[in-house]
C-alpha cells in the first residue's frame, strides 16, 4: 500500500503536537516496529519541521 500524507486545512493530531513529543512518537514507533506507513507519516511531519536533519532520525 502506498499512501501519501496530505496535510488537511485542519491540523491532524500529529501536526499539532510539540517537536519533542513528535520525536518521542517516532522513536517509540520504530522501536515497536509500527506499520511502515505510520512511521513514514511521522517522518514526513518531522521533515516538514526540519527536525530530521538536526536530530539524526
PyMOL Python script that loads the backbone (N, CA, C, O; Angstrom):
from pymol import cmd

cmd.read_pdbstr("""\
ATOM      1  N   UNK A   1       0.834  -1.185   0.000  1.00  0.00           N
ATOM      2  CA  UNK A   1       0.000   0.000   0.000  1.00  0.00           C
ATOM      3  C   UNK A   1       0.876   1.244   0.000  1.00  0.00           C
ATOM      4  O   UNK A   1       1.749   1.403   0.853  1.00  0.00           O
ATOM      5  N   UNK A   2       0.640   2.092  -0.932  1.00  0.00           N
ATOM      6  CA  UNK A   2       1.337   3.373  -0.972  1.00  0.00           C
ATOM      7  C   UNK A   2       0.345   4.477  -0.647  1.00  0.00           C
ATOM      8  O   UNK A   2      -0.649   4.674  -1.346  1.00  0.00           O
ATOM      9  N   UNK A   3       0.638   5.182   0.419  1.00  0.00           N
ATOM     10  CA  UNK A   3      -0.186   6.305   0.817  1.00  0.00           C
ATOM     11  C   UNK A   3       0.672   7.552   0.796  1.00  0.00           C
ATOM     12  O   UNK A   3       1.868   7.507   1.087  1.00  0.00           O
ATOM     13  N   UNK A   4       0.060   8.645   0.455  1.00  0.00           N
ATOM     14  CA  UNK A   4       0.747   9.923   0.537  1.00  0.00           C
ATOM     15  C   UNK A   4      -0.008  10.773   1.536  1.00  0.00           C
ATOM     16  O   UNK A   4      -1.221  10.951   1.417  1.00  0.00           O
ATOM     17  N   UNK A   5       0.701  11.297   2.516  1.00  0.00           N
ATOM     18  CA  UNK A   5       0.095  12.111   3.563  1.00  0.00           C
ATOM     19  C   UNK A   5      -0.147  13.506   3.026  1.00  0.00           C
ATOM     20  O   UNK A   5       0.789  14.192   2.617  1.00  0.00           O
ATOM     21  N   UNK A   6      -1.402  13.928   3.027  1.00  0.00           N
ATOM     22  CA  UNK A   6      -1.774  15.271   2.595  1.00  0.00           C
ATOM     23  C   UNK A   6      -2.233  16.057   3.817  1.00  0.00           C
ATOM     24  O   UNK A   6      -3.276  15.750   4.394  1.00  0.00           O
ATOM     25  N   UNK A   7      -1.472  17.055   4.212  1.00  0.00           N
ATOM     26  CA  UNK A   7      -1.940  17.859   5.351  1.00  0.00           C
ATOM     27  C   UNK A   7      -3.290  18.493   5.042  1.00  0.00           C
ATOM     28  O   UNK A   7      -3.500  19.039   3.959  1.00  0.00           O
ATOM     29  N   UNK A   8      -4.182  18.417   5.985  1.00  0.00           N
ATOM     30  CA  UNK A   8      -5.512  18.982   5.798  1.00  0.00           C
ATOM     31  C   UNK A   8      -5.512  20.442   6.253  1.00  0.00           C
ATOM     32  O   UNK A   8      -4.580  20.887   6.923  1.00  0.00           O
ATOM     33  N   UNK A   9      -6.558  21.183   5.889  1.00  0.00           N
ATOM     34  CA  UNK A   9      -6.647  22.560   6.366  1.00  0.00           C
ATOM     35  C   UNK A   9      -6.685  22.619   7.894  1.00  0.00           C
ATOM     36  O   UNK A   9      -6.228  23.582   8.509  1.00  0.00           O
ATOM     37  N   UNK A  10      -7.230  21.585   8.474  1.00  0.00           N
ATOM     38  CA  UNK A  10      -7.280  21.465   9.926  1.00  0.00           C
ATOM     39  C   UNK A  10      -6.141  20.535  10.339  1.00  0.00           C
ATOM     40  O   UNK A  10      -6.059  19.424   9.814  1.00  0.00           O
ATOM     41  N   UNK A  11      -5.263  20.936  11.250  1.00  0.00           N
ATOM     42  CA  UNK A  11      -4.112  20.099  11.586  1.00  0.00           C
ATOM     43  C   UNK A  11      -4.526  18.768  12.200  1.00  0.00           C
ATOM     44  O   UNK A  11      -5.476  18.696  12.980  1.00  0.00           O
ATOM     45  N   UNK A  12      -3.799  17.717  11.836  1.00  0.00           N
ATOM     46  CA  UNK A  12      -4.034  16.412  12.446  1.00  0.00           C
ATOM     47  C   UNK A  12      -3.428  16.429  13.838  1.00  0.00           C
ATOM     48  O   UNK A  12      -2.732  17.372  14.214  1.00  0.00           O
ATOM     49  N   UNK A  13      -3.697  15.385  14.594  1.00  0.00           N
ATOM     50  CA  UNK A  13      -3.140  15.287  15.944  1.00  0.00           C
ATOM     51  C   UNK A  13      -1.620  15.317  15.898  1.00  0.00           C
ATOM     52  O   UNK A  13      -0.989  15.944  16.749  1.00  0.00           O
ATOM     53  N   UNK A  14      -1.026  14.649  14.920  1.00  0.00           N
ATOM     54  CA  UNK A  14       0.435  14.621  14.829  1.00  0.00           C
ATOM     55  C   UNK A  14       0.999  15.989  14.472  1.00  0.00           C
ATOM     56  O   UNK A  14       2.081  16.347  14.937  1.00  0.00           O
ATOM     57  N   UNK A  15       0.298  16.746  13.670  1.00  0.00           N
ATOM     58  CA  UNK A  15       0.786  18.062  13.263  1.00  0.00           C
ATOM     59  C   UNK A  15       0.692  19.088  14.389  1.00  0.00           C
ATOM     60  O   UNK A  15       1.410  20.088  14.376  1.00  0.00           O
ATOM     61  N   UNK A  16      -0.186  18.848  15.361  1.00  0.00           N
ATOM     62  CA  UNK A  16      -0.407  19.855  16.390  1.00  0.00           C
ATOM     63  C   UNK A  16       0.386  19.606  17.677  1.00  0.00           C
ATOM     64  O   UNK A  16       0.298  20.409  18.605  1.00  0.00           O
ATOM     65  N   UNK A  17       1.160  18.513  17.760  1.00  0.00           N
ATOM     66  CA  UNK A  17       1.937  18.250  18.975  1.00  0.00           C
ATOM     67  C   UNK A  17       3.319  18.896  18.884  1.00  0.00           C
ATOM     68  O   UNK A  17       3.762  19.317  17.815  1.00  0.00           O
ATOM     69  N   UNK A  18       3.976  18.961  20.020  1.00  0.00           N
ATOM     70  CA  UNK A  18       5.288  19.608  20.073  1.00  0.00           C
ATOM     71  C   UNK A  18       6.341  18.780  19.334  1.00  0.00           C
ATOM     72  O   UNK A  18       6.158  17.591  19.073  1.00  0.00           O
ATOM     73  N   UNK A  19       7.436  19.443  19.010  1.00  0.00           N
ATOM     74  CA  UNK A  19       8.550  18.759  18.339  1.00  0.00           C
ATOM     75  C   UNK A  19       9.071  17.601  19.187  1.00  0.00           C
ATOM     76  O   UNK A  19       9.321  16.510  18.674  1.00  0.00           O
ATOM     77  N   UNK A  20       9.232  17.843  20.477  1.00  0.00           N
ATOM     78  CA  UNK A  20       9.754  16.808  21.377  1.00  0.00           C
ATOM     79  C   UNK A  20       8.829  15.595  21.422  1.00  0.00           C
ATOM     80  O   UNK A  20       9.295  14.456  21.384  1.00  0.00           O
ATOM     81  N   UNK A  21       7.530  15.835  21.503  1.00  0.00           N
ATOM     82  CA  UNK A  21       6.573  14.728  21.523  1.00  0.00           C
ATOM     83  C   UNK A  21       6.602  13.957  20.202  1.00  0.00           C
ATOM     84  O   UNK A  21       6.523  12.729  20.193  1.00  0.00           O
ATOM     85  N   UNK A  22       6.716  14.675  19.102  1.00  0.00           N
ATOM     86  CA  UNK A  22       6.768  14.026  17.802  1.00  0.00           C
ATOM     87  C   UNK A  22       8.017  13.155  17.666  1.00  0.00           C
ATOM     88  O   UNK A  22       7.945  12.050  17.129  1.00  0.00           O
ATOM     89  N   UNK A  23       9.147  13.640  18.143  1.00  0.00           N
ATOM     90  CA  UNK A  23      10.373  12.845  18.119  1.00  0.00           C
ATOM     91  C   UNK A  23      10.233  11.602  18.998  1.00  0.00           C
ATOM     92  O   UNK A  23      10.723  10.531  18.639  1.00  0.00           O
ATOM     93  N   UNK A  24       9.570  11.740  20.143  1.00  0.00           N
ATOM     94  CA  UNK A  24       9.330  10.584  21.010  1.00  0.00           C
ATOM     95  C   UNK A  24       8.420   9.569  20.337  1.00  0.00           C
ATOM     96  O   UNK A  24       8.654   8.365  20.433  1.00  0.00           O
ATOM     97  N   UNK A  25       7.394  10.042  19.662  1.00  0.00           N
ATOM     98  CA  UNK A  25       6.490   9.139  18.944  1.00  0.00           C
ATOM     99  C   UNK A  25       7.248   8.387  17.860  1.00  0.00           C
ATOM    100  O   UNK A  25       7.062   7.183  17.685  1.00  0.00           O
ATOM    101  N   UNK A  26       8.101   9.099  17.135  1.00  0.00           N
ATOM    102  CA  UNK A  26       8.889   8.446  16.087  1.00  0.00           C
ATOM    103  C   UNK A  26       9.778   7.356  16.675  1.00  0.00           C
ATOM    104  O   UNK A  26       9.821   6.238  16.161  1.00  0.00           O
ATOM    105  N   UNK A  27      10.483   7.683  17.751  1.00  0.00           N
ATOM    106  CA  UNK A  27      11.373   6.719  18.387  1.00  0.00           C
ATOM    107  C   UNK A  27      10.605   5.493  18.864  1.00  0.00           C
ATOM    108  O   UNK A  27      11.030   4.362  18.628  1.00  0.00           O
ATOM    109  N   UNK A  28       9.493   5.709  19.526  1.00  0.00           N
ATOM    110  CA  UNK A  28       8.685   4.594  20.023  1.00  0.00           C
ATOM    111  C   UNK A  28       8.112   3.762  18.882  1.00  0.00           C
ATOM    112  O   UNK A  28       8.056   2.536  18.977  1.00  0.00           O
ATOM    113  N   UNK A  29       7.688   4.414  17.808  1.00  0.00           N
ATOM    114  CA  UNK A  29       7.130   3.696  16.659  1.00  0.00           C
ATOM    115  C   UNK A  29       8.179   2.800  16.016  1.00  0.00           C
ATOM    116  O   UNK A  29       7.881   1.666  15.640  1.00  0.00           O
ATOM    117  N   UNK A  30       9.398   3.295  15.888  1.00  0.00           N
ATOM    118  CA  UNK A  30      10.482   2.491  15.308  1.00  0.00           C
ATOM    119  C   UNK A  30      10.806   1.315  16.227  1.00  0.00           C
ATOM    120  O   UNK A  30      10.942   0.182  15.767  1.00  0.00           O
ATOM    121  N   UNK A  31      10.929   1.589  17.526  1.00  0.00           N
ATOM    122  CA  UNK A  31      11.234   0.522  18.482  1.00  0.00           C
ATOM    123  C   UNK A  31      10.151  -0.547  18.512  1.00  0.00           C
ATOM    124  O   UNK A  31      10.453  -1.732  18.650  1.00  0.00           O
ATOM    125  N   UNK A  32       8.901  -0.140  18.385  1.00  0.00           N
ATOM    126  CA  UNK A  32       7.777  -1.077  18.424  1.00  0.00           C
ATOM    127  C   UNK A  32       7.516  -1.731  17.072  1.00  0.00           C
ATOM    128  O   UNK A  32       6.620  -2.566  16.943  1.00  0.00           O
ATOM    129  N   UNK A  33       8.295  -1.353  16.074  1.00  0.00           N
ATOM    130  CA  UNK A  33       8.119  -1.851  14.706  1.00  0.00           C
ATOM    131  C   UNK A  33       6.683  -1.623  14.228  1.00  0.00           C
ATOM    132  O   UNK A  33       6.013  -2.531  13.737  1.00  0.00           O
ATOM    133  N   UNK A  34       6.239  -0.375  14.392  1.00  0.00           N
ATOM    134  CA  UNK A  34       4.905   0.019  13.938  1.00  0.00           C
ATOM    135  C   UNK A  34       4.823  -0.110  12.421  1.00  0.00           C
ATOM    136  O   UNK A  34       5.831  -0.326  11.749  1.00  0.00           O
ATOM    137  N   UNK A  35       3.631   0.021  11.903  1.00  0.00           N
ATOM    138  CA  UNK A  35       3.440  -0.077  10.458  1.00  0.00           C
ATOM    139  C   UNK A  35       4.333   0.932   9.736  1.00  0.00           C
ATOM    140  O   UNK A  35       4.404   2.095  10.133  1.00  0.00           O
ATOM    141  N   UNK A  36       5.004   0.496   8.689  1.00  0.00           N
ATOM    142  CA  UNK A  36       5.881   1.406   7.939  1.00  0.00           C
ATOM    143  C   UNK A  36       5.153   2.659   7.441  1.00  0.00           C
ATOM    144  O   UNK A  36       5.751   3.733   7.375  1.00  0.00           O
ATOM    145  N   UNK A  37       3.876   2.534   7.093  1.00  0.00           N
ATOM    146  CA  UNK A  37       3.118   3.701   6.630  1.00  0.00           C
ATOM    147  C   UNK A  37       3.006   4.754   7.727  1.00  0.00           C
ATOM    148  O   UNK A  37       3.115   5.949   7.454  1.00  0.00           O
ATOM    149  N   UNK A  38       2.785   4.311   8.977  1.00  0.00           N
ATOM    150  CA  UNK A  38       2.694   5.251  10.084  1.00  0.00           C
ATOM    151  C   UNK A  38       4.039   5.934  10.319  1.00  0.00           C
ATOM    152  O   UNK A  38       4.100   7.150  10.504  1.00  0.00           O
ATOM    153  N   UNK A  39       5.103   5.157  10.310  1.00  0.00           N
ATOM    154  CA  UNK A  39       6.438   5.719  10.507  1.00  0.00           C
ATOM    155  C   UNK A  39       6.756   6.732   9.413  1.00  0.00           C
ATOM    156  O   UNK A  39       7.357   7.772   9.681  1.00  0.00           O
ATOM    157  N   UNK A  40       6.357   6.431   8.194  1.00  0.00           N
ATOM    158  CA  UNK A  40       6.596   7.351   7.080  1.00  0.00           C
ATOM    159  C   UNK A  40       5.831   8.662   7.267  1.00  0.00           C
ATOM    160  O   UNK A  40       6.358   9.732   6.961  1.00  0.00           O
ATOM    161  N   UNK A  41       4.605   8.591   7.762  1.00  0.00           N
ATOM    162  CA  UNK A  41       3.822   9.804   8.018  1.00  0.00           C
ATOM    163  C   UNK A  41       4.528  10.665   9.066  1.00  0.00           C
ATOM    164  O   UNK A  41       4.650  11.879   8.904  1.00  0.00           O
ATOM    165  N   UNK A  42       4.989  10.028  10.134  1.00  0.00           N
ATOM    166  CA  UNK A  42       5.689  10.770  11.185  1.00  0.00           C
ATOM    167  C   UNK A  42       6.963  11.398  10.625  1.00  0.00           C
ATOM    168  O   UNK A  42       7.275  12.549  10.928  1.00  0.00           O
ATOM    169  N   UNK A  43       7.708  10.635   9.799  1.00  0.00           N
ATOM    170  CA  UNK A  43       8.929  11.168   9.198  1.00  0.00           C
ATOM    171  C   UNK A  43       8.637  12.367   8.310  1.00  0.00           C
ATOM    172  O   UNK A  43       9.408  13.327   8.293  1.00  0.00           O
ATOM    173  N   UNK A  44       7.541  12.324   7.576  1.00  0.00           N
ATOM    174  CA  UNK A  44       7.187  13.453   6.711  1.00  0.00           C
ATOM    175  C   UNK A  44       6.894  14.708   7.532  1.00  0.00           C
ATOM    176  O   UNK A  44       7.255  15.815   7.132  1.00  0.00           O
ATOM    177  N   UNK A  45       6.245  14.532   8.668  1.00  0.00           N
ATOM    178  CA  UNK A  45       5.964  15.690   9.524  1.00  0.00           C
ATOM    179  C   UNK A  45       7.264  16.205  10.134  1.00  0.00           C
ATOM    180  O   UNK A  45       7.479  17.415  10.216  1.00  0.00           O
ATOM    181  N   UNK A  46       8.142  15.274  10.567  1.00  0.00           N
ATOM    182  CA  UNK A  46       9.449  15.686  11.083  1.00  0.00           C
ATOM    183  C   UNK A  46      10.228  16.455  10.022  1.00  0.00           C
ATOM    184  O   UNK A  46      10.863  17.468  10.318  1.00  0.00           O
ATOM    185  N   UNK A  47      10.176  15.974   8.800  1.00  0.00           N
ATOM    186  CA  UNK A  47      10.870  16.647   7.699  1.00  0.00           C
ATOM    187  C   UNK A  47      10.280  18.031   7.443  1.00  0.00           C
ATOM    188  O   UNK A  47      11.015  18.987   7.198  1.00  0.00           O
ATOM    189  N   UNK A  48       8.967  18.134   7.501  1.00  0.00           N
ATOM    190  CA  UNK A  48       8.336  19.440   7.254  1.00  0.00           C
ATOM    191  C   UNK A  48       8.713  20.460   8.332  1.00  0.00           C
ATOM    192  O   UNK A  48       8.663  21.667   8.099  1.00  0.00           O
ATOM    193  N   UNK A  49       9.084  19.968   9.499  1.00  0.00           N
ATOM    194  CA  UNK A  49       9.514  20.854  10.603  1.00  0.00           C
ATOM    195  C   UNK A  49      11.049  20.992  10.627  1.00  0.00           C
ATOM    196  O   UNK A  49      11.599  21.607  11.541  1.00  0.00           O
ATOM    197  N   UNK A  50      11.720  20.437   9.655  1.00  0.00           N
ATOM    198  CA  UNK A  50      13.186  20.467   9.593  1.00  0.00           C
ATOM    199  C   UNK A  50      13.832  19.853  10.830  1.00  0.00           C
ATOM    200  O   UNK A  50      14.842  20.356  11.325  1.00  0.00           O
ATOM    201  N   UNK A  51      13.249  18.769  11.326  1.00  0.00           N
ATOM    202  CA  UNK A  51      13.794  18.089  12.503  1.00  0.00           C
ATOM    203  C   UNK A  51      14.597  16.850  12.139  1.00  0.00           C
ATOM    204  O   UNK A  51      15.360  16.356  12.968  1.00  0.00           O
ATOM    205  N   UNK A  52      14.452  16.346  10.954  1.00  0.00           N
ATOM    206  CA  UNK A  52      15.156  15.123  10.580  1.00  0.00           C
ATOM    207  C   UNK A  52      16.652  15.371  10.519  1.00  0.00           C
ATOM    208  O   UNK A  52      17.426  14.569  11.041  1.00  0.00           O
ATOM    209  N   UNK A  53      17.073  16.443   9.905  1.00  0.00           N
ATOM    210  CA  UNK A  53      18.498  16.707   9.761  1.00  0.00           C
ATOM    211  C   UNK A  53      19.148  17.105  11.071  1.00  0.00           C
ATOM    212  O   UNK A  53      20.309  16.777  11.313  1.00  0.00           O
ATOM    213  N   UNK A  54      18.409  17.810  11.923  1.00  0.00           N
ATOM    214  CA  UNK A  54      19.002  18.291  13.161  1.00  0.00           C
ATOM    215  C   UNK A  54      18.982  17.251  14.265  1.00  0.00           C
ATOM    216  O   UNK A  54      19.721  17.389  15.239  1.00  0.00           O
ATOM    217  N   UNK A  55      18.172  16.228  14.151  1.00  0.00           N
ATOM    218  CA  UNK A  55      18.019  15.265  15.223  1.00  0.00           C
ATOM    219  C   UNK A  55      18.466  13.846  14.869  1.00  0.00           C
ATOM    220  O   UNK A  55      18.225  12.919  15.643  1.00  0.00           O
ATOM    221  N   UNK A  56      19.103  13.661  13.732  1.00  0.00           N
ATOM    222  CA  UNK A  56      19.600  12.338  13.311  1.00  0.00           C
ATOM    223  C   UNK A  56      18.528  11.260  13.417  1.00  0.00           C
ATOM    224  O   UNK A  56      18.730  10.251  14.092  1.00  0.00           O
ATOM    225  N   UNK A  57      17.403  11.463  12.764  1.00  0.00           N
ATOM    226  CA  UNK A  57      16.290  10.500  12.782  1.00  0.00           C
ATOM    227  C   UNK A  57      16.550   9.416  11.787  1.00  0.00           C
ATOM    228  O   UNK A  57      15.737   8.503  11.641  1.00  0.00           O
TER     229      UNK A  57
END
""", "prot")
cmd.dss("prot")
cmd.show_as("cartoon", "prot")
cmd.util.cbc("prot")
cmd.orient("prot")
